Amino acid sequence: MNRIDETKPFKPVNIAVLTVSDTRTLETDKSGDTLVERIARDGHVLADRAIVTDDIALIRAQVQKWIDDPRIEVVISTGGTGVTGRDVTPEALEALFEKKIDGFGETFRWISFQKIGTSTMQSRATAGVANATYIFALPGSTGACKDGWDDILRQQLDIRFRPCNFAELMPRLNEGKLPRSG
């Protein structure tokens, strides 16, 4: 059922990684590093990387910049998806979504539940599409980044994955709309 169709050529996706944290730097950002390593390992392109604090305006501004950049096809954020007062990534990102991908958060929590049990309820992982750009928000732990990439995004961003995947829909995300700027 789930499989890679080896008769189709692999197509790399251009991905930007955003770490949302009040304390991390490029030197201490293990979760961002985890995503960057996996993106490269699996043949995709790291198009950009940034770290911003847990601030709605800063998160939105960085992601909007990437949404407006026609080279960026996917944004993956890590951090800020919990329930504390400073966790504002879902609020920042969901306001940008043209379409929400409810199944991403549901699937992430299902996978996470099998590893950490009911603690997964503290995650507000979310995803959506804006201006033909996929946006995925993962929790800030390295384990969550591994689970999100290895068990969901690795397959869904591989155009060869069957029975279907997000990558094959990329050319059609803006159907009926004006072409992307840039």
MARBA-3410 file (N, C-alpha, C, O; in Angstrom, 1 decimal):
182
0.8,-1.2,0.0,0.0,0.0,0.0,0.9,1.3,0.0,1.0,1.9,-1.0 ~ 1.5,1.6,1.1,2.4,2.7,1.2,3.7,2.3,0.5,4.3,1.2,0.9 ~ 4.2,3.0,-0.4,5.5,2.6,-1.1,6.1,3.8,-1.9,5.4,4.8,-2.2 ~ 7.3,3.6,-2.2,8.0,4.5,-3.1,8.0,3.9,-4.5,8.4,2.8,-4.7 ~ 7.5,4.7,-5.5,7.4,4.2,-6.9,8.8,4.5,-7.5,9.1,5.6,-7.9
9.6,3.5,-7.6,11.0,3.6,-8.1,11.0,4.0,-9.6,12.1,4.3,-10.1 ~ 9.9,3.8,-10.3,9.9,4.2,-11.7,9.8,5.7,-11.9,10.1,6.1,-13.1 ~ 9.5,6.4,-10.9,9.4,7.9,-11.0,10.7,8.5,-10.5,11.3,8.0,-9.6 ~ 11.1,9.6,-11.2,12.4,10.3,-10.7,12.1,11.1,-9.4,11.0,11.7,-9.3 ~ 13.0,11.1,-8.5,12.9,12.0,-7.3,13.0,13.4,-7.7,13.8,13.8,-8.6
12.3,14.3,-7.1,12.3,15.7,-7.3,12.5,16.4,-6.0,11.7,16.4,-5.1 ~ 13.7,17.1,-5.8,13.9,17.8,-4.6,13.0,19.0,-4.4,12.6,19.6,-5.3 ~ 12.7,19.2,-3.1,11.8,20.3,-2.8,12.6,21.4,-2.0,13.5,21.0,-1.3 ~ 12.3,22.7,-2.3,13.0,23.8,-1.6,12.3,24.1,-0.3,11.2,24.5,-0.3 ~ 13.0,23.9,0.8,12.5,24.0,2.1,13.2,25.0,3.0,14.4,25.1,3.0
12.4,25.9,3.7,12.9,26.8,4.7,12.6,26.3,6.1,11.5,25.8,6.3 ~ 13.5,26.4,7.0,13.3,26.0,8.4,13.3,27.2,9.3,14.3,28.0,9.3 ~ 12.3,27.3,10.1,12.2,28.3,11.1,12.2,27.7,12.5,11.3,26.9,12.8 ~ 13.1,28.2,13.3,13.0,27.8,14.7,12.4,29.0,15.5,12.9,30.1,15.4 ~ 11.4,28.7,16.3,10.8,29.7,17.2,11.2,29.4,18.6,10.9,28.4,19.2
12.0,30.4,19.1,12.5,30.2,20.5,13.0,31.5,21.0,13.6,32.3,20.3 ~ 12.8,31.7,22.3,13.4,32.9,23.0,14.8,32.7,23.4,15.5,33.6,23.8 ~ 15.3,31.4,23.4,16.6,31.1,23.9,17.6,30.5,22.9,18.8,30.6,23.2 ~ 17.2,29.9,21.9,18.1,29.2,21.0,18.8,30.1,20.0,18.3,31.2,19.6 ~ 20.0,29.7,19.7,20.8,30.4,18.6,21.2,29.3,17.6,20.9,28.1,17.8
21.8,29.7,16.5,22.2,28.7,15.5,23.2,27.6,16.1,23.2,26.5,15.7 ~ 23.9,28.0,17.1,24.9,27.1,17.8,24.1,26.1,18.7,24.6,25.0,18.9 ~ 23.0,26.5,19.2,22.3,25.6,20.2,21.0,25.1,19.7,20.2,24.4,20.4 ~ 20.7,25.3,18.4,19.4,24.9,17.9,19.4,23.4,17.4,19.5,23.2,16.2 ~ 19.3,22.5,18.3,19.4,21.1,17.9,18.2,20.6,17.1,18.3,19.8,16.2
17.0,21.2,17.4,15.8,20.8,16.6,15.9,21.3,15.2,15.6,20.5,14.2 ~ 16.3,22.5,15.0,16.5,23.0,13.6,17.6,22.2,12.9,17.4,21.9,11.7 ~ 18.7,21.9,13.6,19.7,21.1,13.0,19.2,19.7,12.6,19.6,19.2,11.5 ~ 18.3,19.1,13.4,17.7,17.8,13.1,17.0,17.9,11.8,17.1,17.0,10.9 ~ 16.2,18.9,11.6,15.4,19.1,10.4,16.4,19.3,9.2,16.2,18.7,8.1
17.4,20.2,9.4,18.3,20.5,8.3,19.0,19.2,7.8,19.2,19.0,6.6 ~ 19.5,18.4,8.8,20.2,17.2,8.5,19.3,16.2,7.7,19.7,15.6,6.7 ~ 18.1,16.1,8.1,17.1,15.2,7.4,16.8,15.7,6.0,16.6,14.9,5.1 ~ 16.6,17.0,5.9,16.2,17.6,4.6,17.4,17.2,3.6,17.1,16.8,2.5 ~ 18.6,17.5,4.0,19.7,17.2,3.1,19.9,15.7,2.9,20.1,15.2,1.8
19.8,14.9,3.9,19.9,13.4,3.8,19.0,12.8,2.8,19.3,11.9,2.1 ~ 17.7,13.4,2.8,16.7,12.8,1.9,16.7,13.5,0.5,15.7,13.3,-0.2 ~ 17.7,14.4,0.2,17.8,14.9,-1.1,17.1,16.2,-1.4,17.1,16.7,-2.6 ~ 16.5,16.8,-0.4,15.9,18.1,-0.6,16.9,19.3,-0.5,18.0,19.0,-0.1 ~ 16.4,20.5,-0.7,17.2,21.7,-0.7,16.8,22.5,0.5,15.7,22.9,0.6
17.8,22.9,1.4,17.6,23.9,2.4,17.7,25.2,1.7,18.8,25.7,1.4 ~ 16.5,25.9,1.5,16.5,27.2,0.8,16.8,28.3,1.7,17.3,29.4,1.3 ~ 16.5,28.2,3.0,16.8,29.3,4.0,16.5,28.7,5.4,15.9,27.7,5.6 ~ 17.1,29.4,6.4,16.9,29.0,7.8,16.9,30.3,8.6,17.7,31.2,8.3 ~ 16.1,30.4,9.6,16.0,31.5,10.5,15.6,31.1,11.9,15.0,30.0,12.1
15.9,31.9,12.9,15.4,31.8,14.3,14.8,33.1,14.6,15.4,34.2,14.5 ~ 13.6,33.0,15.2,12.9,34.2,15.7,12.3,33.9,17.1,12.1,32.7,17.4 ~ 12.1,34.9,17.9,11.5,34.7,19.2,10.1,34.4,19.1,9.4,34.5,18.1 ~ 9.5,34.0,20.3,8.1,33.6,20.3,7.2,34.9,20.3,6.7,35.3,21.3 ~ 7.1,35.5,19.2,6.4,36.7,19.0,5.6,36.6,17.7,6.2,36.4,16.6
4.3,36.8,17.8,3.4,36.6,16.6,3.9,37.4,15.4,3.9,36.9,14.3 ~ 4.1,38.7,15.6,4.5,39.5,14.5,5.8,39.1,13.8,5.9,39.1,12.6 ~ 6.8,38.7,14.6,8.1,38.3,14.0,7.9,36.9,13.3,8.5,36.7,12.2 ~ 7.2,36.0,13.9,6.9,34.7,13.2,6.2,34.9,11.9,6.6,34.4,10.8 ~ 5.1,35.7,11.9,4.4,36.0,10.7,5.2,36.7,9.6,5.2,36.3,8.4
6.0,37.7,10.0,6.8,38.4,9.1,7.8,37.5,8.4,8.0,37.6,7.2 ~ 8.5,36.6,9.1,9.5,35.7,8.5,8.8,34.7,7.6,9.2,34.5,6.5 ~ 7.7,34.1,8.0,7.0,33.1,7.2,6.4,33.8,6.0,6.4,33.2,4.9 ~ 5.8,35.0,6.1,5.3,35.7,5.0,6.3,36.0,3.9,6.1,35.9,2.7 ~ 7.5,36.3,4.4,8.7,36.6,3.5,8.9,35.3,2.6,9.1,35.4,1.4
8.9,34.2,3.3,9.1,32.9,2.5,7.9,32.6,1.7,8.1,32.0,0.6 ~ 6.7,32.8,2.1,5.5,32.6,1.3,5.6,33.4,0.0,5.2,32.9,-1.1 ~ 6.1,34.6,0.1,6.2,35.5,-1.0,7.3,35.2,-2.0,7.4,35.7,-3.1 ~ 8.2,34.3,-1.5,9.4,34.0,-2.3,9.1,32.8,-3.2,8.8,31.7,-2.6 ~ 9.0,32.9,-4.5,8.6,31.8,-5.3,9.6,30.6,-5.3,9.2,29.5,-5.7
10.8,30.8,-4.8,11.7,29.7,-4.7,11.4,28.7,-3.5,11.7,27.5,-3.5 ~ 10.7,29.2,-2.5,10.4,28.4,-1.3,9.1,27.7,-1.5,8.0,28.3,-1.8 ~ 9.1,26.4,-1.4,7.9,25.6,-1.7,7.3,25.1,-0.4,6.1,24.8,-0.3 ~ 8.2,24.9,0.7,7.7,24.4,2.0,8.4,25.2,3.1,9.6,25.5,3.0 ~ 7.7,25.5,4.1,8.2,26.0,5.4,7.9,25.1,6.5,6.8,24.6,6.6
9.0,24.7,7.3,8.8,23.9,8.4,9.3,24.7,9.6,10.4,25.1,9.7 ~ 8.4,24.9,10.6,8.8,25.5,11.8,8.9,24.5,12.9,8.3,23.5,12.9 ~ 9.8,24.8,13.9,9.9,24.0,15.1,9.9,24.9,16.3,10.6,25.9,16.4 ~ 9.0,24.6,17.3,8.9,25.4,18.5,7.6,26.2,18.6,7.1,26.6,17.6 ~ 7.3,26.5,19.8,6.1,27.4,20.0,4.8,26.8,19.8,3.8,27.6,19.7
4.6,25.5,19.8,3.3,24.8,19.6,2.7,24.3,20.9,1.7,23.6,20.8 ~ 3.3,24.6,22.0,2.7,24.1,23.3,1.5,25.0,23.8,0.9,25.7,23.0 ~ 1.3,25.0,25.0,0.1,25.7,25.6,0.5,26.8,26.6,-0.4,27.3,27.2 ~ 1.8,27.1,26.7,2.1,28.1,27.7,1.9,29.5,27.0,1.6,29.6,25.8 ~ 2.0,30.5,27.8,1.7,31.9,27.4,2.6,32.3,26.2,2.1,33.1,25.4
3.8,31.8,26.2,4.7,32.3,25.1,4.6,31.4,23.8,5.2,31.8,22.8 ~ 3.8,30.3,23.9,3.7,29.4,22.7,2.6,30.0,21.8,1.4,29.9,22.0 ~ 3.1,30.7,20.7,2.1,31.4,19.8,2.3,31.0,18.3,1.7,31.7,17.5 ~ 3.1,30.0,18.0,3.3,29.6,16.6,2.0,29.3,15.9,1.8,29.8,14.8 ~ 1.1,28.5,16.4,-0.1,28.2,15.7,-1.0,29.5,15.4,-1.5,29.6,14.3
-1.0,30.4,16.4,-1.8,31.6,16.2,-1.1,32.4,15.1,-1.8,33.0,14.3 ~ 0.2,32.5,15.1,0.9,33.3,14.1,0.7,32.7,12.7,0.4,33.4,11.7 ~ 0.8,31.4,12.6,0.8,30.7,11.2,-0.6,30.5,10.7,-0.9,30.8,9.5 ~ -1.6,30.1,11.5,-2.9,29.8,11.0,-3.6,31.1,10.4,-4.4,30.9,9.6 ~ -3.2,32.2,10.9,-3.7,33.5,10.3,-3.2,33.7,8.8,-3.9,34.4,8.1
-2.2,33.0,8.5,-1.6,33.1,7.1,-2.2,32.1,6.2,-2.2,32.2,5.0 ~ -2.7,31.0,6.7,-3.2,29.9,5.9,-4.4,30.3,5.0,-5.3,30.9,5.5 ~ -4.3,29.9,3.8,-5.5,29.9,2.9,-6.3,28.7,3.1,-7.6,28.7,3.0 ~ -5.7,27.6,3.3,-6.3,26.3,3.6,-5.5,25.6,4.7,-4.3,25.5,4.7 ~ -6.2,25.1,5.7,-5.6,24.4,6.8,-5.6,22.9,6.4,-6.5,22.4,5.8
-4.5,22.2,6.8,-4.4,20.7,6.6,-4.6,20.1,8.0,-3.6,19.8,8.6 ~ -5.9,19.9,8.3,-6.2,19.3,9.7,-5.5,18.0,9.9,-5.1,17.7,11.0 ~ -5.4,17.1,8.9,-4.9,15.8,9.1,-3.4,15.8,9.5,-3.0,14.8,10.1 ~ -2.7,16.8,9.2,-1.3,16.8,9.7,-1.2,16.8,11.2,-0.5,16.0,11.7 ~ -1.8,17.7,11.9,-1.8,17.7,13.3,-2.3,16.5,13.9,-1.8,15.9,14.9
-3.4,16.0,13.4,-4.0,14.7,13.8,-3.1,13.6,13.7,-2.9,12.8,14.6 ~ -2.4,13.5,12.5,-1.5,12.4,12.3,-0.3,12.5,13.2,0.2,11.5,13.7 ~ 0.2,13.7,13.3,1.4,13.9,14.2,1.1,13.5,15.6,1.9,12.8,16.2 ~ -0.1,13.9,16.1,-0.4,13.5,17.5,-0.6,12.0,17.6,-0.3,11.4,18.7 ~ -1.2,11.3,16.6,-1.3,9.9,16.6,0.0,9.2,16.7,0.2,8.3,17.5
0.9,9.6,15.8,2.3,9.1,15.9,3.0,9.3,17.2,3.5,8.4,17.8 ~ 2.9,10.5,17.7,3.5,10.9,19.0,2.8,10.2,20.1,3.5,9.8,21.1 ~ 1.5,9.9,20.1,0.9,9.2,21.2,1.5,7.8,21.4,1.6,7.3,22.5 ~ 1.9,7.2,20.3,2.5,5.9,20.4,3.8,5.9,21.0,4.3,4.8,21.5 ~ 4.4,7.0,21.1,5.8,7.2,21.7,5.8,7.8,23.1,6.5,7.4,24.0
4.9,8.8,23.3,4.9,9.6,24.6,3.5,9.6,25.3,3.4,10.3,26.3 ~ 2.6,8.8,24.7,1.3,8.7,25.4,0.5,10.0,25.4,0.6,10.8,24.4 ~ -0.2,10.2,26.4,-1.2,11.4,26.5,-0.4,12.7,26.5,-1.1,13.7,26.3 ~ 0.9,12.7,26.8,1.6,14.0,26.7,1.5,14.7,25.4,1.7,15.9,25.3 ~ 1.2,13.9,24.3,1.0,14.5,23.0,-0.1,15.5,22.9,-0.1,16.4,22.0
-1.0,15.5,23.9,-2.1,16.5,23.9,-1.5,17.9,24.0,-2.2,18.9,23.7 ~ -0.3,18.1,24.6,0.2,19.4,24.7,0.8,20.0,23.4,1.1,21.2,23.4 ~ 0.8,19.2,22.4,1.3,19.7,21.1,0.1,20.2,20.2,-1.0,19.6,20.1 ~ 0.3,21.4,19.7,-0.6,22.0,18.8,0.0,22.1,17.4,-0.1,23.1,16.7 ~ 0.7,21.0,17.0,1.2,20.9,15.6,0.1,21.2,14.6,-1.0,20.8,14.8
0.5,21.9,13.6,-0.5,22.4,12.6,0.1,22.5,11.3,1.3,22.5,11.1 ~ -0.7,22.6,10.2,-0.2,22.8,8.9,-1.2,23.5,8.0,-2.4,23.4,8.3 ~ -0.8,24.1,6.9,-1.7,24.7,6.0,-0.9,25.1,4.7,0.2,24.8,4.5 ~ -1.7,25.8,3.8,-1.1,26.2,2.6,-1.4,27.7,2.4,-2.5,28.1,2.7 ~ -0.4,28.4,1.9,-0.6,29.8,1.6,0.2,30.2,0.4,1.4,29.9,0.4
-0.4,30.7,-0.6,0.3,31.1,-1.9,1.2,30.0,-2.4,2.3,30.2,-2.8 ~ 0.6,28.8,-2.5,1.2,27.6,-3.0,2.4,27.2,-2.2,3.3,26.5,-2.8 ~ 2.5,27.5,-1.0,3.6,27.2,-0.1,3.0,26.3,1.0,2.1,26.8,1.7 ~ 3.5,25.1,1.2,3.1,24.3,2.4,3.8,24.9,3.6,5.0,25.3,3.6 ~ 3.1,24.9,4.8,3.6,25.4,6.0,3.3,24.3,7.1,2.1,24.0,7.3
4.3,23.8,7.7,4.2,22.8,8.8,4.8,23.3,10.1,5.9,23.8,10.1 ~ 4.0,23.2,11.2,4.5,23.6,12.5,4.7,22.4,13.4,3.7,21.7,13.7 ~ 5.9,22.2,13.8,6.2,21.0,14.7,6.6,21.6,16.0,7.1,22.7,16.2 ~ 6.5,20.7,17.1,7.0,21.1,18.4,8.5,21.3,18.4,9.2,20.9,17.4 ~ 9.0,21.9,19.4,10.4,22.2,19.5,11.4,21.2,19.9,12.6,21.4,19.9
11.0,20.0,20.3,11.9,18.9,20.7,12.5,18.2,19.5,11.9,18.2,18.4 ~ 13.7,17.7,19.7,14.3,17.0,18.6,13.5,15.7,18.2,13.4,15.3,17.1 ~ 12.9,15.1,19.3,12.1,13.9,19.0,10.9,14.2,18.2,10.6,13.5,17.3 ~ 10.3,15.4,18.4,9.1,15.8,17.6,9.5,16.1,16.2,8.8,15.7,15.2 ~ 10.7,16.7,16.0,11.2,17.0,14.7,11.5,15.7,13.9,11.2,15.6,12.7
12.1,14.7,14.6,12.4,13.4,14.0,11.0,12.7,13.6,10.9,12.2,12.5 ~ 10.1,12.7,14.5,8.8,12.1,14.2,8.1,12.8,13.1,7.6,12.1,12.1 ~ 8.0,14.1,13.1,7.4,14.8,12.0,8.0,14.6,10.7,7.3,14.4,9.7 ~ 9.3,14.6,10.6,10.0,14.4,9.3,10.0,13.0,8.9,9.5,12.6,7.9 ~ 10.5,12.1,9.8,10.6,10.7,9.4,9.3,10.0,9.2,9.3,9.1,8.3
8.3,10.3,9.9,7.0,9.5,9.8,5.9,10.2,9.0,4.9,9.6,8.7 ~ 6.1,11.5,8.6,5.1,12.2,7.8,5.7,12.9,6.6,5.5,12.5,5.5 ~ 6.5,13.9,6.9,7.0,14.8,5.8,7.9,14.1,4.8,7.9,14.4,3.6 ~ 8.8,13.2,5.3,9.7,12.5,4.4,8.9,11.8,3.2,9.3,11.9,2.1 ~ 7.8,11.2,3.6,7.0,10.6,2.6,6.1,11.6,1.8,6.1,11.5,0.5
5.5,12.5,2.5,4.6,13.4,1.8,5.3,14.4,0.9,4.7,15.0,0.0 ~ 6.6,14.7,1.1,7.3,15.6,0.2,8.1,14.9,-0.8,8.9,15.5,-1.6 ~ 8.0,13.6,-0.9,8.6,12.8,-2.0,7.6,12.4,-3.0,6.6,11.7,-2.8 ~ 7.8,13.0,-4.2,6.8,12.9,-5.3,6.6,11.4,-5.7,5.6,11.1,-6.4 ~ 7.5,10.5,-5.3,7.4,9.1,-5.7,6.5,8.3,-4.7,6.2,7.2,-5.0
6.1,8.9,-3.6,5.4,8.2,-2.5,4.0,7.9,-3.0,3.3,8.8,-3.6 ~ 3.5,6.7,-2.8,2.2,6.2,-3.2,1.4,5.7,-2.0,2.1,5.1,-1.2 ~ 0.2,5.9,-1.9,-0.7,6.2,-3.1,-0.8,7.7,-3.5,-1.2,8.0,-4.6 ~ -0.4,8.6,-2.6,-0.5,10.0,-3.0,0.4,10.8,-2.0,0.9,10.3,-1.0 ~ 0.7,12.1,-2.4,1.6,12.9,-1.6,1.4,14.4,-1.8,0.7,14.8,-2.8
1.9,15.2,-0.9,1.8,16.6,-1.1,2.6,17.2,-2.2,2.2,18.1,-2.9 ~ 3.8,16.6,-2.5,4.6,17.1,-3.5,4.0,17.1,-4.9,4.1,18.0,-5.7 ~ 3.2,16.0,-5.2,2.6,16.0,-6.6,1.5,17.0,-6.7,1.1,17.3,-7.9 ~ 1.0,17.6,-5.6,0.0,18.6,-5.7,0.5,20.0,-5.9,-0.2,20.9,-6.2 ~ 1.8,20.2,-5.7,2.4,21.5,-5.7,2.1,22.3,-7.0,1.7,23.5,-6.9
2.1,21.7,-8.2,1.8,22.5,-9.4,0.4,23.0,-9.4,0.0,23.9,-10.2 ~ -0.5,22.4,-8.6,-1.9,22.7,-8.7,-2.4,23.5,-7.5,-3.6,23.8,-7.4 ~ -1.5,23.9,-6.6,-2.0,24.5,-5.3,-2.6,25.9,-5.6,-3.5,26.4,-4.8 ~ -2.2,26.6,-6.7,-2.8,27.9,-7.0,-3.8,27.8,-8.2,-4.0,28.8,-8.8 ~ -4.4,26.7,-8.4,-5.4,26.6,-9.5,-6.4,27.6,-9.3,-7.0,27.8,-8.2
-6.7,28.3,-10.4,-7.8,29.3,-10.4,-7.4,30.6,-9.8,-8.2,31.5,-9.6 ~ -6.1,30.8,-9.4,-5.6,32.0,-8.8,-4.6,32.6,-9.8,-4.1,32.0,-10.7 ~ -4.3,33.9,-9.5,-3.2,34.5,-10.3,-1.9,33.8,-10.0,-1.7,33.3,-8.9 ~ -0.9,33.8,-10.9,0.4,33.2,-10.6,1.1,33.9,-9.5,0.8,35.0,-9.1 ~ 2.0,33.1,-8.8,2.7,33.6,-7.7,3.6,34.8,-8.1,4.1,34.9,-9.3
3.8,35.7,-7.2,4.7,36.8,-7.4,6.1,36.4,-7.5,6.4,35.3,-7.0 ~ 7.0,37.2,-8.1,8.4,36.9,-8.1,8.8,36.5,-9.4,10.0,36.2,-9.6
END
